[in-house]
Amino acid sequence: MGRTTYLTRPSPARRRSLACFARRLLLLAVPLALAAGVASAASREEIDARVQGALEELYERTPAARELSRKASGILVFPRVIKAGFGVGGEFGEGSLLVGGAPVQYYRLASASVGFQIGGQARAQVLMFMTDQALADFRNSDGWEAGVDGSVALVEFGAGGDVSTNSGKEPIVGFVFGNKGLMYNLSLEGSKFWKIDR
């Protein structure tokens, strides 16, 4: 008789280990892939146009975000973050950091994940640095990782559509949105950001 093989679900510790391995593998592979010309890069003009478009979309969807942006020391915008992969996957995107409304540096982000996922999903991410210190720490880093070098609090809204008091007090606040509007119950932990030349 043939042997029957039973597949068991990995333990939580095993899943965490796989996720950690996948993230390290991805974060190591991304710079190499980019150096080899595997990923196509957008021009400075293309990024600038997409960034402004993403901000206008955010402000139209959420007027309170515009008010919050006026208090921010800097705003990091990724207008198109692509989620792709099967098994071991990740997210990739390019954007720029705005200070005083003008781009001062361009960035690329990457994050890894383990599990079933289908590519082609896109969303925009906006991070607002609400203190000068939070902005300085980000700009002075050589590869800033959310959850390690600093925490990003996704903005919450009250019943009237205003930004909650707690959200406004965080050093770094974030918005994630797509075709269907703002996304909640997400975590940006593990996302890593690199400076790029454009």
C-alpha positions in Angstrom: 0.0 0.0 0.0 1.1 3.5 -0.7 2.0 5.9 2.1 -0.5 8.6 2.9 1.1 12.0 3.6 -0.8 14.5 5.7 0.0 18.2 5.3 -0.1 20.1 8.6 -0.3 23.9 9.0 3.0 25.4 10.2 3.2 26.5 13.8 3.0 30.2 14.6 6.7 30.2 15.4 7.5 28.5 12.1 5.3 31.1 10.2 7.1 33.9 11.9 10.4 32.4 10.9 9.4 32.0 7.3 8.1 35.6 7.2 11.3 36.9 8.7 13.4 34.9 6.2 11.2 36.1 3.3 11.5 39.7 4.3 15.3 39.5 4.6 15.6 37.7 1.3 13.4 40.3 -0.4 15.2 43.3 1.1 18.5 41.9 0.1 17.4 41.0 -3.4 15.7 44.3 -4.3 18.9 46.4 -4.5 20.6 43.7 -6.6 17.6 43.5 -8.9 17.5 47.2 -9.4 21.2 47.4 -10.0 20.8 44.8 -12.7 18.1 46.8 -14.4 15.3 44.3 -13.7 12.9 46.9 -12.4 11.9 49.8 -14.6 12.4 53.2 -13.0 10.1 56.2 -13.4 11.7 59.6 -14.3 11.7 62.5 -11.9 8.9 64.2 -13.9 6.7 61.1 -13.8 7.1 60.7 -10.1 6.4 64.3 -9.4 3.2 64.2 -11.5 2.0 61.0 -9.8 2.8 62.3 -6.3 0.7 65.5 -6.9 -2.1 63.4 -8.3 -2.1 61.1 -5.3 -2.2 64.0 -2.9 -5.1 65.6 -4.6 -7.0 62.3 -4.6 -6.3 61.9 -0.9 -7.4 65.5 -0.1 -10.6 65.0 -2.2 -11.5 61.8 -0.4 -10.5 63.1 3.0 -10.5 66.9 3.5 -9.1 66.4 7.0 -5.9 65.1 5.5 -5.3 68.4 3.9 -5.6 70.1 7.3 -3.2 67.6 8.8 -0.7 68.1 6.0 -0.4 71.8 6.8 1.0 70.9 10.2 3.4 68.3 8.9 7.2 68.9 8.7 7.4 66.7 5.6 5.2 64.4 3.5 6.4 61.1 1.9 4.2 60.0 -1.0 4.2 56.7 -2.9 1.4 57.1 -5.5 1.5 53.6 -6.8 2.6 50.6 -4.5 2.3 47.3 -6.3 1.6 44.1 -4.5 2.8 41.0 -6.3 4.0 37.5 -5.8 2.9 33.9 -5.1 3.9 32.2 -1.8 6.7 34.7 -1.0 5.6 38.1 -2.3 6.1 41.7 -1.6 5.2 45.4 -2.3 7.3 47.8 -4.3 6.9 51.5 -5.1 8.7 54.8 -5.9 7.8 58.2 -4.5 9.2 61.4 -3.1 9.6 63.3 0.1 8.0 66.8 0.1 9.2 69.6 2.4 7.4 72.9 2.1 5.4 71.4 -0.8 8.5 70.7 -2.9 10.3 67.4 -3.6 13.6 67.2 -1.8 14.5 63.5 -2.2 13.2 60.4 -4.1 12.6 57.1 -2.4 11.8 53.5 -3.1 10.0 51.2 -0.7 9.8 47.4 -0.5 8.2 45.0 1.9 7.9 41.2 2.0 5.1 38.8 3.0 4.5 35.1 3.1 1.2 33.5 2.0 -1.3 33.3 -0.9 -1.5 36.5 -2.8 -2.2 37.6 -6.4 -0.2 40.3 -8.1 -1.4 43.4 -9.8 -3.0 45.0 -6.7 -2.0 48.7 -6.4 -2.6 51.3 -3.7 -1.1 54.7 -2.6 0.7 55.4 0.6 1.2 58.8 2.2 3.3 59.3 5.4 3.2 62.6 7.2 6.1 63.5 9.6 4.5 65.6 12.3 7.7 66.6 14.1 11.0 68.0 12.9 12.8 65.2 14.8 10.8 62.4 13.1 11.6 63.9 9.7 15.3 64.4 10.5 15.6 60.8 11.7 14.0 59.5 8.5 16.2 61.7 6.2 19.4 60.9 8.0 18.9 57.1 7.8 20.4 54.8 5.3 17.5 52.5 4.8 14.6 53.3 7.2 12.4 50.5 8.3 8.9 51.0 9.7 8.5 49.3 13.1 12.3 49.3 13.7 13.5 52.8 13.1 10.2 54.4 13.8 6.5 53.6 14.0 3.8 54.7 11.6 0.3 55.1 12.9 -2.4 54.8 10.3 -4.8 57.7 10.7 -8.2 57.1 12.3 -11.3 59.3 11.9 -14.1 60.2 14.2 -17.8 60.0 13.4 -17.8 63.4 11.8 -14.9 62.6 9.5 -12.3 64.5 11.5 -8.9 63.1 12.3 -9.0 61.5 15.8 -7.1 63.3 18.6 -4.8 60.4 19.1 -3.8 60.3 15.4 -2.9 63.9 15.4 -0.4 63.4 18.3 1.7 60.7 16.6 5.2 61.6 15.2 4.5 59.8 11.9 1.0 59.2 10.6 0.0 57.4 7.4 -2.8 57.0 4.9 -3.3 54.1 2.6 -5.9 54.3 -0.1 -7.0 52.6 -3.4 -9.8 52.7 -5.8 -12.3 51.9 -3.0 -11.1 54.6 -0.7 -9.1 54.6 2.5 -7.9 51.3 3.9 -7.9 50.4 7.5 -6.7 47.5 9.7 -3.4 47.5 7.9 0.2 47.6 9.1 3.2 49.2 7.4 5.6 47.4 9.8 8.4 45.8 7.8 8.3 48.3 5.0 11.8 49.6 4.2 12.6 52.9 2.4 15.8 53.7 0.4 16.9 57.0 -1.1 17.2 56.9 -4.9 18.8 59.3 -7.5 16.5 60.8 -10.1 
